[in-house]
Each structure stands twice: as C-alpha cells, then as structure tokens.
Amino acid sequence: MPRMLVTGATGFVGSNLVAHLLKQDWPVRCLIRDKLRAAPLQQLGAELSLGSLEDQESLDRATAETDVVFHLAGRIRALSSQEFIKDNAEGTRRVAEACAAQNNPPVMVLVSSMAAGGPSRPGTPRRESDTDQPVSDYGRSKLAAERAATALSNEVPISIIRPPIIFGPGDRSSLTIFRGVKSLRLHAVPGFRKFPVSIVYVADLCEALVRIAEGGERAVATKNGSSDSSTGKYYIAAERTIKYGELGSLAGQALGYSTLVLPLPKAFFWLAGGSIEILGQIRRRPTVLGIDKIREAVATGWECSDEKLRQGLGYQPTLPLEQRFAETAAWYRQHGWL
C-alpha cells in the first residue's frame, strides 16, 4: 500500500487531498507547521509531521519511507517577489532534495499553477508544449519552482500539474464571488470583453493527482535544468471553458439568485489593486487582491487544454459545473461561511 506525504495539508487543496487519500485507506503523512490547525487531519486518521519548507531536517524526516510526495505547500500572497521565490522556488527545491536523499526516492507530484505558463491567447487554449510566459511575480515563482524540481529529475521521479482556478469546499478565494453575489447580486468583470477561463473542481483535481502519481509521465531535466519541455507536465480543467462573467452567474444560480455581470474599466481594477497593495505594505500584511493579481486579472484569458491528461491517464470531470457550484454553495452554508 503506497505511503503518501502531503505538504500544504492544512490548505484548501491539501485538506481535500488528504481526505481523498484517506478514503482510499492509504497511509497519509502531513507536513504541518501548526498542530492545532492540523487537528482535523489527525482526527481523520492522518499522521502529522511537524516542520516547514525552511527546515531541511524536518523535510528529510517527513519524506522518509514514503512512496509519493504531493507538494502543495507554497505562498499565494506576498509583500515582494523575493518572498514568492523564497517559499515557492527555494522551498520546492528543498522538498525535491529531501526526496532525492532517500534510499528509495518517492515520486514527487508538484502542484504548480497555470500562472507559471501565463495567459492564453484568444481562441487558443494553453497547452503543455507552449512557451512559458508568466505575467505575475507569483507565476514566475511557480515556474522557478518547476525548474528547481526538474533539475533533480534524474534523481527523483517528478511530475507537474498546472491547475487553473480551483473551487470547491473550503475555498476562500471563490467565497468572495459567492458573497458578492449574495450581498449585491452582481459580479464585477475587468474590462469590456468576455475573456475565457478554465476552472477545475477540487475533487477532480485530487483524482487527477492520484492518477499522475500512479502512472503519469515524469519530467526530464534539460542541460540547464529548464522545465520548458512538456514531458511530465499536465494542465487540468472542468468539462468546459467558461467566460469570467459566468463565475458570477454560476454562483448566483447555486445560491438561487439572478446575478448582474458588471463589466468595469481595467483602470478601476488597477486603482483598487494599487490601493489594496499600498494598504498591505503599510500594515506589512500581504493581500490577495494586489497589483500582482491584477496583472493576471487583466490578461487576455486563462484557458487551458487538458487533452493530454484525459487521453494519457483517463481523467474525466465527474459532474457538470452547475452541480459542482451547487455543492460548493451548500458546503459554504453548512459551515456558516455564507
């Protein structure tokens, strides 16, 4: 029976992945920083391993005698690009080094982001073979993380997945859309265009991660350690691409409201993002909706093709988006988030 390690286990995707693995009766170890926050994972049956991405000894201990390492830990908000690099790129390198140090190195599945590849061109979904062109500090740090891991692919079997927008139970990012729809009955869209986005439900992502761990391609390092090659890299998406405005419509439908999709000038979002960024810098608290996130929000589109994942590993979204949004709304209500 394969032994699993999940980093970032107390986060949105990590906690869902731990529950998914435990339902299949697989032994799961979680790298955690806070035992109190991780208590629900222990109650589910997971083993807790105290440590962090900065502590190599704790990483060596956590990866010992494991068969698969799902690396999800990282930074999604920061006060500077250096903070992104420190946690996302350097942290990933340390995890890969810990895997390489084992007598029998485990398979390492790195959960990156579509932001590492960059926006899609109108009418052309991004594919694994496309040239990487990240537009944000976050995206550049995730690409650097991929390259750091791939540099050790001769010593560790490594696969990479680049999810687009992820939603589902426990997601606080999408919660802002649901709350906006509930309170104002509207969903603001940057720019006067209907740009496409790919999204994925968290349970479908968890299933894909298992498929990649069990039978996915493994990355191959190039001479300079680059991860530009499509080998060992996967995109993932739901059953269809939607327009960004449809996020609000789907959330409204799930809540039982009609939603006004409100296009606003890009300048409005730049102003809002800049103001929030300044406030965060003054308070020394990183924010999600800052300048870096606006760079992504005003891009041409975030559509990806998961044809490789579907054809190679039999991935298939299990339910329509409408039902998945309804399940998410029900979870929010059940847990008092709405």
Short mmCIF file of the C-alpha atoms (twelve columns), coordinates in Angstrom:
data_MODEL
# 
_entry.id   MODEL 
# 
loop_
_atom_site.group_PDB 
_atom_site.id 
_atom_site.type_symbol 
_atom_site.label_atom_id 
_atom_site.label_alt_id 
_atom_site.label_comp_id 
_atom_site.label_asym_id 
_atom_site.label_seq_id 
_atom_site.Cartn_x 
_atom_site.Cartn_y 
_atom_site.Cartn_z 
_atom_site.pdbx_PDB_model_num 
ATOM 1   C CA . MET A 1   0.000   0.000  0.000   1 
ATOM 2   C CA . PRO A 2   1.583   3.324  -1.067  1 
ATOM 3   C CA . ARG A 3   2.607   5.713  1.703   1 
ATOM 4   C CA . MET A 4   1.817   9.354  0.995   1 
ATOM 5   C CA . LEU A 5   3.169   12.689 2.190   1 
ATOM 6   C CA . VAL A 6   1.179   15.877 1.606   1 
ATOM 7   C CA . THR A 7   2.806   19.271 2.112   1 
ATOM 8   C CA . GLY A 8   0.448   22.219 2.482   1 
ATOM 9   C CA . ALA A 9   -2.024  19.770 4.013   1 
ATOM 10  C CA . THR A 10  -3.955  22.368 6.014   1 
ATOM 11  C CA . GLY A 11  -4.686  24.480 2.932   1 
ATOM 12  C CA . PHE A 12  -7.741  24.345 0.704   1 
ATOM 13  C CA . VAL A 13  -6.476  21.796 -1.828  1 
ATOM 14  C CA . GLY A 14  -4.245  19.989 0.666   1 
ATOM 15  C CA . SER A 15  -7.028  19.245 3.148   1 
ATOM 16  C CA . ASN A 16  -9.270  17.982 0.353   1 
ATOM 17  C CA . LEU A 17  -6.461  15.787 -0.966  1 
ATOM 18  C CA . VAL A 18  -5.750  14.292 2.462   1 
ATOM 19  C CA . ALA A 19  -9.429  13.390 2.887   1 
ATOM 20  C CA . HIS A 20  -9.486  11.921 -0.650  1 
ATOM 21  C CA . LEU A 21  -6.445  9.721  0.034   1 
ATOM 22  C CA . LEU A 22  -7.677  8.551  3.435   1 
ATOM 23  C CA . LYS A 23  -10.990 7.475  1.914   1 
ATOM 24  C CA . GLN A 24  -8.946  5.047  -0.167  1 
ATOM 25  C CA . ASP A 25  -7.319  3.704  3.014   1 
ATOM 26  C CA . TRP A 26  -3.842  4.918  2.057   1 
ATOM 27  C CA . PRO A 27  -1.456  5.867  4.870   1 
ATOM 28  C CA . VAL A 28  -1.073  9.657  4.772   1 
ATOM 29  C CA . ARG A 29  1.511   11.823 6.484   1 
ATOM 30  C CA . CYS A 30  1.085   15.604 6.569   1 
ATOM 31  C CA . LEU A 31  3.867   18.147 6.820   1 
ATOM 32  C CA . ILE A 32  2.371   20.792 9.100   1 
ATOM 33  C CA . ARG A 33  3.502   23.940 10.912  1 
ATOM 34  C CA . ASP A 34  0.660   24.192 13.439  1 
ATOM 35  C CA . LYS A 35  -0.614  21.098 15.278  1 
ATOM 36  C CA . LEU A 36  -3.761  22.853 16.449  1 
ATOM 37  C CA . ARG A 37  -4.740  23.854 12.916  1 
ATOM 38  C CA . ALA A 38  -3.950  20.339 11.699  1 
ATOM 39  C CA . ALA A 39  -6.019  18.606 14.390  1 
ATOM 40  C CA . PRO A 40  -8.924  17.852 11.989  1 
ATOM 41  C CA . LEU A 41  -6.499  15.992 9.703   1 
ATOM 42  C CA . GLN A 42  -5.289  13.883 12.614  1 
ATOM 43  C CA . GLN A 43  -8.892  13.115 13.532  1 
ATOM 44  C CA . LEU A 44  -9.409  11.798 10.011  1 
ATOM 45  C CA . GLY A 45  -6.505  9.399  10.524  1 
ATOM 46  C CA . ALA A 46  -3.527  11.257 9.070   1 
ATOM 47  C CA . GLU A 47  -0.077  11.213 10.659  1 
ATOM 48  C CA . LEU A 48  1.301   14.657 11.477  1 
ATOM 49  C CA . SER A 49  4.924   15.616 10.884  1 
ATOM 50  C CA . LEU A 50  5.912   18.992 12.302  1 
ATOM 51  C CA . GLY A 51  8.188   21.061 10.072  1 
ATOM 52  C CA . SER A 52  8.449   23.668 7.363   1 
ATOM 53  C CA . LEU A 53  9.884   24.299 3.914   1 
ATOM 54  C CA . GLU A 54  12.784  26.195 5.530   1 
ATOM 55  C CA . ASP A 55  13.799  23.299 7.779   1 
ATOM 56  C CA . GLN A 56  15.679  20.699 5.739   1 
ATOM 57  C CA . GLU A 57  15.902  18.274 8.652   1 
ATOM 58  C CA . SER A 58  12.127  18.280 9.058   1 
ATOM 59  C CA . LEU A 59  11.715  17.697 5.317   1 
ATOM 60  C CA . ASP A 60  14.140  14.763 5.418   1 
ATOM 61  C CA . ARG A 61  12.164  13.316 8.310   1 
ATOM 62  C CA . ALA A 62  8.779   13.847 6.647   1 
ATOM 63  C CA . THR A 63  9.791   12.296 3.309   1 
ATOM 64  C CA . ALA A 64  11.393  9.219  4.903   1 
ATOM 65  C CA . GLU A 65  9.826   5.897  3.902   1 
ATOM 66  C CA . THR A 66  7.243   7.483  1.607   1 
ATOM 67  C CA . ASP A 67  6.238   6.334  -1.856  1 
ATOM 68  C CA . VAL A 68  4.599   9.550  -3.101  1 
ATOM 69  C CA . VAL A 69  5.088   13.179 -2.084  1 
ATOM 70  C CA . PHE A 70  2.352   15.603 -3.115  1 
ATOM 71  C CA . HIS A 71  3.953   19.026 -2.824  1 
ATOM 72  C CA . LEU A 72  1.263   21.683 -2.424  1 
ATOM 73  C CA . ALA A 73  2.845   23.998 0.148   1 
ATOM 74  C CA . GLY A 74  3.751   27.455 -1.054  1 
ATOM 75  C CA . ARG A 75  2.918   31.123 -0.973  1 
ATOM 76  C CA . ILE A 76  -0.026  32.670 -2.825  1 
ATOM 77  C CA . ARG A 77  0.352   36.199 -1.414  1 
ATOM 78  C CA . ALA A 78  3.500   38.142 -0.631  1 
ATOM 79  C CA . LEU A 79  4.864   41.604 0.065   1 
ATOM 80  C CA . SER A 80  7.616   41.148 -2.532  1 
ATOM 81  C CA . SER A 81  8.729   38.925 -5.383  1 
ATOM 82  C CA . GLN A 82  11.579  37.707 -3.162  1 
ATOM 83  C CA . GLU A 83  9.060   36.235 -0.716  1 
ATOM 84  C CA . PHE A 84  7.422   34.326 -3.556  1 
ATOM 85  C CA . ILE A 85  10.777  32.943 -4.688  1 
ATOM 86  C CA . LYS A 86  11.845  32.043 -1.154  1 
ATOM 87  C CA . ASP A 87  8.802   29.884 -0.414  1 
ATOM 88  C CA . ASN A 88  7.754   28.659 -3.845  1 
ATOM 89  C CA . ALA A 89  11.057  28.065 -5.633  1 
ATOM 90  C CA . GLU A 90  13.539  27.515 -2.811  1 
ATOM 91  C CA . GLY A 91  11.009  25.589 -0.731  1 
ATOM 92  C CA . THR A 92  10.270  23.277 -3.660  1 
ATOM 93  C CA . ARG A 93  13.989  22.714 -4.207  1 
ATOM 94  C CA . ARG A 94  14.377  21.636 -0.578  1 
ATOM 95  C CA . VAL A 95  11.469  19.193 -0.853  1 
ATOM 96  C CA . ALA A 96  12.984  17.688 -4.008  1 
ATOM 97  C CA . GLU A 97  16.367  17.433 -2.292  1 
ATOM 98  C CA . ALA A 98  14.762  15.657 0.653   1 
ATOM 99  C CA . CYS A 99  13.161  13.175 -1.752  1 
ATOM 100 C CA . ALA A 100 16.487  12.648 -3.535  1 
ATOM 101 C CA . ALA A 101 18.221  11.937 -0.215  1 
ATOM 102 C CA . GLN A 102 16.044  8.891  0.471   1 
ATOM 103 C CA . ASN A 103 17.338  5.406  -0.298  1 
ATOM 104 C CA . ASN A 104 14.283  4.840  -2.474  1 
ATOM 105 C CA . PRO A 105 13.237  8.322  -3.647  1 
ATOM 106 C CA . PRO A 106 9.451   8.747  -3.743  1 
ATOM 107 C CA . VAL A 107 7.509   10.034 -6.714  1 
ATOM 108 C CA . MET A 108 7.101   13.785 -6.310  1 
ATOM 109 C CA . VAL A 109 3.969   15.394 -7.740  1 
ATOM 110 C CA . LEU A 110 4.340   19.165 -7.788  1 
ATOM 111 C CA . VAL A 111 1.129   21.190 -7.795  1 
ATOM 112 C CA . SER A 112 2.122   24.314 -9.694  1 
ATOM 113 C CA . SER A 113 -0.263  26.778 -11.350 1 
ATOM 114 C CA . MET A 114 -1.423  27.822 -14.774 1 
ATOM 115 C CA . ALA A 115 0.123   31.172 -13.834 1 
ATOM 116 C CA . ALA A 116 3.533   29.534 -14.422 1 
ATOM 117 C CA . GLY A 117 2.674   29.160 -18.107 1 
ATOM 118 C CA . GLY A 118 0.983   32.509 -18.451 1 
ATOM 119 C CA . PRO A 119 -2.235  33.685 -20.124 1 
ATOM 120 C CA . SER A 120 -3.784  32.047 -23.146 1 
ATOM 121 C CA . ARG A 121 -4.209  33.774 -26.480 1 
ATOM 122 C CA . PRO A 122 -7.787  34.455 -27.643 1 
ATOM 123 C CA . GLY A 123 -9.247  31.275 -29.109 1 
ATOM 124 C CA . THR A 124 -6.137  29.224 -28.290 1 
ATOM 125 C CA . PRO A 125 -6.094  27.227 -25.041 1 
ATOM 126 C CA . ARG A 126 -2.689  26.929 -23.431 1 
ATOM 127 C CA . ARG A 127 -1.001  23.524 -23.816 1 
ATOM 128 C CA . GLU A 128 1.962   21.845 -22.175 1 
ATOM 129 C CA . SER A 129 4.187   22.418 -25.197 1 
ATOM 130 C CA . ASP A 130 3.614   26.196 -25.309 1 
ATOM 131 C CA . THR A 131 6.396   28.579 -24.355 1 
ATOM 132 C CA . ASP A 132 6.075   29.752 -20.766 1 
ATOM 133 C CA . GLN A 133 5.248   33.456 -20.432 1 
ATOM 134 C CA . PRO A 134 4.136   34.243 -16.854 1 
ATOM 135 C CA . VAL A 135 2.902   37.798 -16.279 1 
ATOM 136 C CA . SER A 136 2.959   37.932 -12.466 1 
ATOM 137 C CA . ASP A 137 5.574   37.558 -9.744  1 
ATOM 138 C CA . TYR A 138 3.551   34.636 -8.427  1 
ATOM 139 C CA . GLY A 139 3.576   32.931 -11.829 1 
ATOM 140 C CA . ARG A 140 7.306   33.481 -12.228 1 
ATOM 141 C CA . SER A 141 7.945   31.973 -8.801  1 
ATOM 142 C CA . LYS A 142 5.876   28.891 -9.660  1 
ATOM 143 C CA . LEU A 143 7.811   28.476 -12.903 1 
ATOM 144 C CA . ALA A 144 11.037  28.776 -10.909 1 
ATOM 145 C CA . ALA A 145 9.689   26.091 -8.562  1 
ATOM 146 C CA . GLU A 146 9.053   23.774 -11.511 1 
ATOM 147 C CA . ARG A 147 12.589  24.304 -12.767 1 
ATOM 148 C CA . ALA A 148 14.071  23.732 -9.314  1 
ATOM 149 C CA . ALA A 149 12.261  20.411 -9.057  1 
ATOM 150 C CA . THR A 150 13.007  19.361 -12.627 1 
ATOM 151 C CA . ALA A 151 16.720  19.970 -12.093 1 
ATOM 152 C CA . LEU A 152 16.630  16.923 -9.783  1 
ATOM 153 C CA . SER A 153 14.516  14.734 -12.067 1 
ATOM 154 C CA . ASN A 154 17.473  12.423 -12.709 1 
ATOM 155 C CA . GLU A 155 17.370  11.548 -9.018  1 
ATOM 156 C CA . VAL A 156 13.649  11.839 -8.238  1 
ATOM 157 C CA . PRO A 157 10.657  10.852 -10.408 1 
ATOM 158 C CA . ILE A 158 8.833   14.198 -10.741 1 
ATOM 159 C CA . SER A 159 5.546   15.195 -12.368 1 
ATOM 160 C CA . ILE A 160 3.986   18.650 -12.532 1 
ATOM 161 C CA . ILE A 161 0.363   19.732 -12.758 1 
ATOM 162 C CA . ARG A 162 -0.754  23.288 -13.543 1 
ATOM 163 C CA . PRO A 163 -4.317  23.863 -12.336 1 
ATOM 164 C CA . PRO A 164 -6.290  26.961 -13.395 1 
ATOM 165 C CA . ILE A 165 -8.854  28.443 -10.974 1 
ATOM 166 C CA . ILE A 166 -9.699  25.802 -8.354  1 
ATOM 167 C CA . PHE A 167 -13.002 25.900 -6.491  1 
ATOM 168 C CA . GLY A 168 -14.916 23.715 -4.084  1 
ATOM 169 C CA . PRO A 169 -15.498 23.115 -0.355  1 
ATOM 170 C CA . GLY A 170 -13.101 25.100 1.800   1 
ATOM 171 C CA . ASP A 171 -12.087 27.587 -0.900  1 
ATOM 172 C CA . ARG A 172 -11.875 31.126 0.437   1 
ATOM 173 C CA . SER A 173 -10.903 32.697 -2.898  1 
ATOM 174 C CA . SER A 174 -14.125 31.732 -4.666  1 
ATOM 175 C CA . LEU A 175 -16.027 32.566 -1.492  1 
ATOM 176 C CA . THR A 176 -15.618 36.265 -2.320  1 
ATOM 177 C CA . ILE A 177 -17.586 35.719 -5.540  1 
ATOM 178 C CA . PHE A 178 -20.387 33.912 -3.701  1 
ATOM 179 C CA . ARG A 179 -20.518 36.616 -1.030  1 
ATOM 180 C CA . GLY A 180 -20.600 39.364 -3.641  1 
ATOM 181 C CA . VAL A 181 -23.485 37.666 -5.399  1 
ATOM 182 C CA . LYS A 182 -25.356 37.131 -2.147  1 
ATOM 183 C CA . SER A 183 -24.978 40.680 -0.863  1 
ATOM 184 C CA . LEU A 184 -25.022 42.742 -4.080  1 
ATOM 185 C CA . ARG A 185 -26.441 40.348 -6.692  1 
ATOM 186 C CA . LEU A 186 -23.607 41.304 -9.050  1 
ATOM 187 C CA . HIS A 187 -20.238 40.094 -10.283 1 
ATOM 188 C CA . ALA A 188 -17.677 42.636 -11.488 1 
ATOM 189 C CA . VAL A 189 -15.609 41.764 -14.573 1 
ATOM 190 C CA . PRO A 190 -12.346 43.534 -15.525 1 
ATOM 191 C CA . GLY A 191 -12.653 45.068 -18.982 1 
ATOM 192 C CA . PHE A 192 -15.408 45.135 -21.567 1 
ATOM 193 C CA . ARG A 193 -14.676 41.766 -23.098 1 
ATOM 194 C CA . LYS A 194 -15.717 38.195 -22.445 1 
ATOM 195 C CA . PHE A 195 -12.391 36.536 -21.835 1 
ATOM 196 C CA . PRO A 196 -12.253 32.749 -21.360 1 
ATOM 197 C CA . VAL A 197 -11.138 30.959 -18.209 1 
ATOM 198 C CA . SER A 198 -10.645 27.335 -17.293 1 
ATOM 199 C CA . ILE A 199 -11.615 26.167 -13.821 1 
ATOM 200 C CA . VAL A 200 -11.498 22.830 -12.001 1 
ATOM 201 C CA . TYR A 201 -13.388 21.358 -9.062  1 
ATOM 202 C CA . VAL A 202 -11.105 20.372 -6.204  1 
ATOM 203 C CA . ALA A 203 -12.290 16.733 -6.059  1 
ATOM 204 C CA . ASP A 204 -11.495 16.297 -9.753  1 
ATOM 205 C CA . LEU A 205 -8.038  17.768 -9.163  1 
ATOM 206 C CA . CYS A 206 -7.454  15.321 -6.300  1 
ATOM 207 C CA . GLU A 207 -8.386  12.382 -8.513  1 
ATOM 208 C CA . ALA A 208 -6.048  13.646 -11.234 1 
ATOM 209 C CA . LEU A 209 -3.206  13.936 -8.720  1 
ATOM 210 C CA . VAL A 210 -3.607  10.284 -7.797  1 
ATOM 211 C CA . ARG A 211 -3.643  9.248  -11.453 1 
ATOM 212 C CA . ILE A 212 -0.473  11.245 -12.113 1 
ATOM 213 C CA . ALA A 213 1.244   9.737  -9.072  1 
ATOM 214 C CA . GLU A 214 0.364   6.211  -10.141 1 
ATOM 215 C CA . GLY A 215 1.037   6.354  -13.867 1 
ATOM 216 C CA . GLY A 216 1.905   9.843  -15.077 1 
ATOM 217 C CA . GLU A 217 4.828   10.983 -17.173 1 
ATOM 218 C CA . ARG A 218 7.934   12.062 -15.293 1 
ATOM 219 C CA . ALA A 219 9.825   15.251 -16.023 1 
ATOM 220 C CA . VAL A 220 13.198  15.198 -17.742 1 
ATOM 221 C CA . ALA A 221 15.837  17.794 -16.924 1 
ATOM 222 C CA . THR A 222 17.419  19.667 -19.811 1 
ATOM 223 C CA . LYS A 223 21.062  20.743 -19.790 1 
ATOM 224 C CA . ASN A 224 20.249  23.986 -17.997 1 
ATOM 225 C CA . GLY A 225 17.679  22.432 -15.667 1 
ATOM 226 C CA . SER A 226 14.783  24.068 -17.516 1 
ATOM 227 C CA . SER A 227 11.245  22.691 -17.311 1 
ATOM 228 C CA . ASP A 228 10.175  24.123 -20.648 1 
ATOM 229 C CA . SER A 229 9.711   20.622 -22.032 1 
ATOM 230 C CA . SER A 230 6.156   19.325 -21.922 1 
ATOM 231 C CA . THR A 231 7.308   15.924 -20.644 1 
ATOM 232 C CA . GLY A 232 5.918   15.227 -17.186 1 
ATOM 233 C CA . LYS A 233 3.732   18.330 -17.220 1 
ATOM 234 C CA . TYR A 234 -0.089  18.452 -17.235 1 
ATOM 235 C CA . TYR A 235 -2.887  21.003 -17.414 1 
ATOM 236 C CA . ILE A 236 -6.332  20.208 -15.998 1 
ATOM 237 C CA . ALA A 237 -9.793  21.712 -16.451 1 
ATOM 238 C CA . ALA A 238 -13.503 21.130 -15.973 1 
ATOM 239 C CA . GLU A 239 -15.738 19.755 -18.702 1 
ATOM 240 C CA . ARG A 240 -15.951 23.119 -20.450 1 
ATOM 241 C CA . THR A 241 -14.343 26.536 -20.661 1 
ATOM 242 C CA . ILE A 242 -16.419 29.435 -19.386 1 
ATOM 243 C CA . LYS A 243 -16.266 33.215 -19.613 1 
ATOM 244 C CA . TYR A 244 -15.075 35.008 -16.496 1 
ATOM 245 C CA . GLY A 245 -18.509 36.563 -16.053 1 
ATOM 246 C CA . GLU A 246 -20.050 33.093 -15.827 1 
ATOM 247 C CA . LEU A 247 -18.346 32.565 -12.476 1 
ATOM 248 C CA . GLY A 248 -20.816 35.023 -11.001 1 
ATOM 249 C CA . SER A 249 -23.742 33.547 -12.909 1 
ATOM 250 C CA . LEU A 250 -22.915 30.006 -11.748 1 
ATOM 251 C CA . ALA A 251 -22.502 31.180 -8.157  1 
ATOM 252 C CA . GLY A 252 -25.824 33.032 -8.340  1 
ATOM 253 C CA . GLN A 253 -27.593 30.015 -9.788  1 
ATOM 254 C CA . ALA A 254 -26.191 27.852 -6.987  1 
ATOM 255 C CA . LEU A 255 -27.498 30.327 -4.401  1 
ATOM 256 C CA . GLY A 256 -30.840 30.809 -6.106  1 
ATOM 257 C CA . TYR A 257 -30.217 34.414 -7.208  1 
ATOM 258 C CA . SER A 258 -30.106 36.133 -10.567 1 
ATOM 259 C CA . THR A 259 -26.764 37.870 -10.986 1 
ATOM 260 C CA . LEU A 260 -25.812 41.034 -12.839 1 
ATOM 261 C CA . VAL A 261 -22.458 40.634 -14.571 1 
ATOM 262 C CA . LEU A 262 -20.974 44.125 -14.450 1 
ATOM 263 C CA . PRO A 263 -18.055 44.977 -16.773 1 
ATOM 264 C CA . LEU A 264 -15.822 47.709 -15.357 1 
ATOM 265 C CA . PRO A 265 -12.873 49.543 -16.908 1 
ATOM 266 C CA . LYS A 266 -9.498  47.919 -16.294 1 
ATOM 267 C CA . ALA A 267 -8.375  51.198 -14.727 1 
ATOM 268 C CA . PHE A 268 -10.833 50.581 -11.896 1 
ATOM 269 C CA . PHE A 269 -9.136  47.291 -11.038 1 
ATOM 270 C CA . TRP A 270 -5.656  48.786 -11.305 1 
ATOM 271 C CA . LEU A 271 -6.731  51.540 -8.911  1 
ATOM 272 C CA . ALA A 272 -8.359  49.117 -6.492  1 
ATOM 273 C CA . GLY A 273 -5.417  46.708 -6.628  1 
ATOM 274 C CA . GLY A 274 -2.925  49.524 -6.130  1 
ATOM 275 C CA . SER A 275 -4.822  50.896 -3.146  1 
ATOM 276 C CA . ILE A 276 -5.052  47.484 -1.518  1 
ATOM 277 C CA . GLU A 277 -1.363  46.888 -2.242  1 
ATOM 278 C CA . ILE A 278 -0.363  50.143 -0.531  1 
ATOM 279 C CA . LEU A 279 -2.508  49.310 2.485   1 
ATOM 280 C CA . GLY A 280 -0.927  45.870 2.714   1 
ATOM 281 C CA . GLN A 281 2.579   47.318 2.535   1 
ATOM 282 C CA . ILE A 282 1.771   49.829 5.274   1 
ATOM 283 C CA . ARG A 283 0.326   47.114 7.504   1 
ATOM 284 C CA . ARG A 284 3.051   44.649 6.424   1 
ATOM 285 C CA . ARG A 285 0.379   42.104 5.617   1 
ATOM 286 C CA . PRO A 286 0.299   40.590 2.120   1 
ATOM 287 C CA . THR A 287 -3.045  40.727 0.329   1 
ATOM 288 C CA . VAL A 288 -4.514  38.518 -2.389  1 
ATOM 289 C CA . LEU A 289 -6.002  41.345 -4.452  1 
ATOM 290 C CA . GLY A 290 -2.907  43.437 -5.116  1 
ATOM 291 C CA . ILE A 291 -1.038  44.629 -8.194  1 
ATOM 292 C CA . ASP A 292 0.331   41.152 -8.915  1 
ATOM 293 C CA . LYS A 293 -3.147  39.644 -9.027  1 
ATOM 294 C CA . ILE A 294 -4.438  42.472 -11.219 1 
ATOM 295 C CA . ARG A 295 -1.707  41.656 -13.748 1 
ATOM 296 C CA . GLU A 296 -3.353  38.256 -14.093 1 
ATOM 297 C CA . ALA A 297 -6.921  39.580 -13.981 1 
ATOM 298 C CA . VAL A 298 -6.496  41.910 -16.973 1 
ATOM 299 C CA . ALA A 299 -4.732  39.328 -19.178 1 
ATOM 300 C CA . THR A 300 -6.179  38.067 -22.458 1 
ATOM 301 C CA . GLY A 301 -7.541  34.854 -20.964 1 
ATOM 302 C CA . TRP A 302 -6.771  31.821 -18.812 1 
ATOM 303 C CA . GLU A 303 -7.933  28.885 -20.885 1 
ATOM 304 C CA . CYS A 304 -6.019  25.602 -20.951 1 
ATOM 305 C CA . SER A 305 -6.422  22.251 -22.689 1 
ATOM 306 C CA . ASP A 306 -6.264  19.090 -20.593 1 
ATOM 307 C CA . GLU A 307 -6.351  16.779 -23.611 1 
ATOM 308 C CA . LYS A 308 -3.041  15.203 -22.570 1 
ATOM 309 C CA . LEU A 309 -4.357  14.340 -19.103 1 
ATOM 310 C CA . ARG A 310 -7.599  12.928 -20.467 1 
ATOM 311 C CA . GLN A 311 -6.040  10.833 -23.215 1 
ATOM 312 C CA . GLY A 312 -2.986  9.691  -21.301 1 
ATOM 313 C CA . LEU A 313 -4.451  8.985  -17.866 1 
ATOM 314 C CA . GLY A 314 -8.202  8.742  -18.445 1 
ATOM 315 C CA . TYR A 315 -9.028  11.875 -16.460 1 
ATOM 316 C CA . GLN A 316 -12.636 12.971 -16.788 1 
ATOM 317 C CA . PRO A 317 -14.598 15.520 -14.723 1 
ATOM 318 C CA . THR A 318 -17.319 13.584 -12.965 1 
ATOM 319 C CA . LEU A 319 -20.162 16.134 -12.789 1 
ATOM 320 C CA . PRO A 320 -21.288 19.331 -14.584 1 
ATOM 321 C CA . LEU A 321 -20.128 22.693 -13.282 1 
ATOM 322 C CA . GLU A 322 -23.669 23.649 -12.251 1 
ATOM 323 C CA . GLN A 323 -23.802 20.729 -9.819  1 
ATOM 324 C CA . ARG A 324 -20.318 21.390 -8.515  1 
ATOM 325 C CA . PHE A 325 -21.165 25.033 -7.799  1 
ATOM 326 C CA . ALA A 326 -24.315 23.882 -6.003  1 
ATOM 327 C CA . GLU A 327 -22.251 21.508 -3.853  1 
ATOM 328 C CA . THR A 328 -19.817 24.312 -3.051  1 
ATOM 329 C CA . ALA A 329 -22.612 26.706 -2.067  1 
ATOM 330 C CA . ALA A 330 -24.179 24.027 0.133   1 
ATOM 331 C CA . TRP A 331 -20.838 23.489 1.900   1 
ATOM 332 C CA . TYR A 332 -20.410 27.235 2.495   1 
ATOM 333 C CA . ARG A 333 -23.870 27.439 4.012   1 
ATOM 334 C CA . GLN A 334 -23.433 24.316 6.115   1 
ATOM 335 C CA . HIS A 335 -20.227 25.691 7.629   1 
ATOM 336 C CA . GLY A 336 -21.580 29.208 8.172   1 
ATOM 337 C CA . TRP A 337 -19.410 30.887 5.548   1 
ATOM 338 C CA . LEU A 338 -22.407 32.410 3.761   1 
# 
